[in-house]
Amino acid sequence: MSNTTIPDDAFSGMESLTGLTVSDEVTHIGANAFNGCSSLETLTLNSVESIGVNAFNGCDNITSITINTKSKTQPVAASRAADAGITDASFAGANPNCLVFVSDEKLAASLSGVNVVYTGDSENSDRKALTDIRLKSGYVFNTPGSFNLGDKTITYEVELKHKVDGSGNWTGVTLPFAPSRVIVDGIDHTIAREGENTVSVLSFDGEDAAEFGSQDAMAPNRPYVARINSSGSAASSVVFSATAKGAAAAAGDTPATESFDVQLTPADEEIAAAGKDFTLYGSFAPRKVAEADYMLDDACAKFVLVTDASEAGEVAPFGVYVRANSADAPFEIDIVPGETSSIDGIGVSLDNGMRIYRDGDSLTIFSDVEDRLFVYDIAGRLIKVLEVKAGSNDIELPAGIYMINGMKIML
């Protein structure tokens, strides 16, 4: 390895590489140099003038690359991207939410498919996006510095579910910006509790809030749950987007973080909306589910306490989870209280294939196999264990609301 070059495939396959100090003497990075470095998170390049194709392919967790190279003369700057090869191909296969910070605005001319941010003049902190910023669900995001959008747009695309039979189908959403536009399958929608072409968004309104409250807007770095109010059998593509909300900082000003269109990513514990009994948290990085977390149930109608985290999976980037504010909190929290599954006249299927019908003041359960059902009251207390035999089973319960194997049932 020369003092000025990182050769092709130099660090390829080093999955445990989390960081690297690149010498100021390095001016060229070879093709596939960091291929498969899936733990690499950030990289600063102070003198690099060319980067080979696929240099960061497979760097799924890289969130920022800072290129501080500045040209000595304008003609060199104008030709460097084309001749030396800092192009979209240099970043092909990297985390699509990675931000490339540059100190030379001219580099953006050859990086139309990359999220490029100008680091700004140190005198006025005019940090701004040089390309549209496109964020995708499922990939980690982190910005080490706040920036404005200028004449560019930031978007986040995710799949949301539709309201079905009045209950469930909520999805956790946390955004690093305040969206000014919501588009569902190509059609503009507004944020509202109900109505045609609307998306319902809920969160805790304050530390005295016992329930999730309906929102009419979304703030940056704040967690929410959302669903499309129109009926539909499948999830739909939803794009949240924003444009610049204000003018750039004046020369000599040091703007507050809150004044930027996209703000410095807070620590995980700060991405939160606190209520009376629970706090809703968001995350921009994959987070392993821990015991005492509350996660969305299969119907996406409530958050349920995790008692065994060994197979609970992860909180996805841009997702949410809940934590209790006290040890005596209930084991679950309904997203919308009263959104229950009534079984009067129709059957309700459980995840194990059983079907439950109401028959007067009793339940009739049909099962293909012997099984056991656990019945809880609305406060989370276990009140009955049902030994179910194959075939028809008649069960008597007082009128009320129950949880049976994760399904809310109203008698």
N, C-alpha and C positions, 0 to 999 in steps of 0.2 A: 504494500500500500504506500503510494507516494504521499508527500506532505500536502499536496494540493488536490488529491483525488481520493474519493471513496469508490473503490472498484465495483463493477457489476457483481451482484449477489453477495456483497461483502458480509452482510449480517443476515442473509436469507435463512429463514427457519428458526431464528432465535426467539422462541415464543416467550421466554422469561425476561427479555430485554424491556425494561420499563423507561429508561432514559439514557441519554447519551450527550456528552459534551463534544461538540464539533469544533475543531480548531479554526481560528480565524484565517488560517492559511488555506483551508479547503475551498476550492472554487468550483469543483465538479463532483456531482453524485451520480454514480452509474446506474444503469437499468437494474431493476429488481433488488436494489441495494438493501432495502429493509423489508423485502417480501416475506410475509408471514410473521412479522414481529407483532403479534396480536396483543401484547401487553404494553407496547409503546404508546405513551399518552401525549407527550408534547416534544417539540424539537425546535431549536433556534439555530438559524443559519446566518452568520454575519457577513460572509464574503462569497457565498455560492452564486455563480452566474449561470449554471446549467444543471439540469436534473434529468436523468434518463427516464425512459418510459417505464411505467409500473414500479417506480422506485418505492412506493408505499403500498403496493398491492397486498391485501390481507391484513393491513394495520387497522383492524376493526375498532380499536379503542383510542385511536389518535384523535384528539379534539382540536389541536391547534398546531400550526407550523408557522413560525415567524421567519420571514426573509428580510434581513436588514441591509442587504446589498444595495449600494447606491452607485450609480455610474459617475464617472469623472467628467464626461462630456455628454451633451444631449444626443449627438449622432450615435454614439455607442449605445445609449439607453434605448433609442428608437429601434435599433437593430438587434439588441441582445436576445429578446424573447424568440424572435424568428430564427436567428442564426444559432444561438447557443442551446435552445430547446427547453426553456421553462414554459411548458404548455399544459393543457388539460391532460395530455397523455402521461405527464410526469406523475400525476396524482390518481391515475386510473386504478380502481380497485380499493382505494382507501375508504375509510368511514365517510359516507356521503355528507355527514353533518360536520365534518372537519372544517374549521375556519383557517384560511391562509392569510396571515397578517403580513403586509408588505410596506416598506418604507419608500418604495418607488412606484408612484401611481401608474407609470407606463406599463408595468408588468400585467396590469389587468387586461390589456389589449389582447393577450393570448390566453386568457384564463376565463373565458365566458362560461364554462361549465363547472367552475369551482367557486366556492364561497370565499370571496376575496374582500378583505377589509384593509383600508389604509390606516396605518398606525398614527398618522397625524404629525403635525408640527409640534414639537415640545413646548412651543411658546403659547399655542392656543388650544392644544388638545383637540384638534379637529379630526377626530377619528370617525370614519364614515365607511359605509359599504361601497365598494367599487363595482360589484356585480349584485344581481338579485341573490338573496340568501334563501336557499331551498332546503328545508329540514324535513326528514322522513321519520316516521314512527319506527320504533324498534332499534334505533341506533343512538349511541351515547352522544350527548351534547354538553359542551362547557365552553364558556367564553371567559378568558382571563382578564378581559378589559371591556368596559362599556363602549358602545359606538352608536352613531346615528345612521339613518338610512339614506340621507340625501335624496336623490331622485330614484332610489331603488326600492324594491319591495321585499319583504320577508314573508315566507309562507311555511306552513306546517300542514302536512297531509296525513290523515288518519282515517280509519274506518270506524264509523259510529253505527249503532243499531237503532232500529225504529221502535217506537212505542207500540207494544202488542198487548191487547186485552187490558190496557190500563196499568200494567205493572212491569217492573224489571227492565232488563236490557240497557242498564246504565254502563257507561265506560268512563274510566278515570282519564282526565286530561290536565296536563300542566304545561303552560306555554312560557317561553322566555320573553314574550312581547305581549302587548295589549292589542288584540285583533280588532280591526275596524271593518272587516268584511268576513262573512262566512258563506261558503259556496258548497252546496250539496248536490252531487251529480250534475254539476254545471249550472245549477240554479241558485241565485242569491237567496239567502235566508237571513232572518234576524234572530237575535237571542231573546226568547220570551218563554213564559211558562207553558203557553199553549197557543194554538192558532195555525193557520195554513202557512207553509214555508217558514217554519220556526224551528229552532233548536233550543231545548230546555237545558239550562245550566244551573247547577246547584252547588252550594258550599255553605260553610258556617258563617253567619253574619257577625259573630262576635262571641266573646267568652261567656255570655249569658244565654247563648242559643242552645236549646235542647234538641233542636231538629235542624236538618239542612234547609236552607232558605233559597228561594228562587232568585237568580241574578239577572240583571239586564245588561251586564257588560262583564268582561274578563280582564283582570289585572295581570301584569307580568309576574312570573315566579310565585304564583298562587295556585293551589290545587283545586280542581273541580271534578264533578261527575256530569256527564252530558249524554243526551240522547235526542234523536230526531222525533219530533212530535207527530209526523205523519205516519200512517201504518205502512208496513212493508215486511216482507218475509226474509229479506237478506240485508246484510250491512251495506251501507253506502259510503262512497268516498267523500270525505269532507275536507275542505281546504280552509284553514284559518289564515288570514293574511293581514298585513299592516303596511302602511306607507309612513313617511316622515311626519311627525307630529309638531315639529317646530323648526326654528332656524338654527343654524350651526352656531357654535360658541363664538363670541367676539374675541378678537386678539387680546391676549393677556388674561382672559377669564379662565377660571378653573371650575367647570360646571359640576353640579352635584350629580351623583349616580342616577338619581330619580329622573333627571332631565333628559337622559339618553333614551333613544328608541329601543335599544337592546341593552340591557343592563348586565353588569358583572354578575356571573352566576353565583348565587349565595351558597353557603354551606347547607348540607342536606337538612339539618334541623331548623333552618330558617325558611325553608320552602313549606309553609304550613298555614293552616286556617284553624284557629282554636275555637272550640265550642264549649259548652258547659261541662259535659261528661266525656267528650271525645275530642281529639284533634285530627284533622285530615292533613296528611303529609303528601308531598309530591317528590319526585326524583327524576333527574335528567340522565341518570346512569343506572345500569342494571343493579338491583339491590336484592340480595338473598333474603327471602322471607324468614323472619325470626319468630320464635314463640312470643306470644303477647301481641303480635301484629293482628289486625283485623283485615281480612281480605274479602273481596267480592265473592258471593256464592255463585253457584252455577247459573242461577236465573238472573244474576246481576241485579238483584232487588235489594240486597242488604249486605252489610259488612259483618263477617262472622269471625269470632276469635279463633286464632290458630293455636292449637294445643300440641300439635306435632309438626314441627317445621322440617323434618327430615326429607319429606317428599313434597313440600309446599311450593317449590320452584322459586321464581324471582319476580320482583316488581319490575316491569319493563320500563325502559326510558320513557319519560313524559307521562308515566303512570302515577297511580296514587295508592295509598294504604292508610289505615286508621290505627291510632293508638289510644288507649283509655287514659283519662286524666287521673283516675283513682283506682285502687285495687278492688273496690266494690261495684265497679261498672258492670252493666249487663253483658252477657256473652255475645250479643249481637246488636246492631243498630239498623233499623229500617231506613232506607234512603227516603222513601215517602211513606210515612205512617198511614195505615189504612188501605194501602195497595195490597190487598189480600187475594187469595185464590178461593172463591166460593165454589162449592161443588154441588149446589142445588140444581138438579136436573141434568148435569153433565158429569162426566168422569174426569179425574185428574190423574195423570200418569206420574209415577215417581221414577227416579233415575234407574232403579233396579228392575223396572219393567212392570211393577205392580200398578193396579188401577183402583182408585178409590171413588165410591159413589156415596151420596147421602141417601139414607132411607129413613124418612121421618126424623126421629131423634137419635138415630144410630148411624154408624158408618158400615158400609159393605166394602170389603177389600178382596179383590181377586188377585190371586198369585199363582204362578206356575210351579213354584217350589216353596218349601218351608223356609221361613226367614224370621227375622226379628226386627221390629220397628220401635223406635224410641220417640215418645211423645213428650214435648215440653210445653209449658204455658208461655204466655207472652213475655213474662219476666225472666225466662230462661231456666226455670226449675223443671227438673225431670219429674213428671207426674205418673207416667205409666210406661211399662215395657210390654209390647204386644208380641206374643208368640203366634206367628201366622203360619197356618198350614196350607198346603197346596189346595187350590180351589177357592171356594167362597168362604169369607170370614165376616161375621156380624159383630161389630164393636160398639158398645154404648159409651158415650162421653157427654158430659153436660154441655149446654150451649156455651160457646166462647170461641176464642181464637187460639189455635195450636200450631206448633211446629212439629211436623212428622217427617223425619229423615231429610231435613233441610227445606221442606216445602211448607209454606204458611197455609193453613186450612182454617176456614171460618164456618162454624156451625150455627 
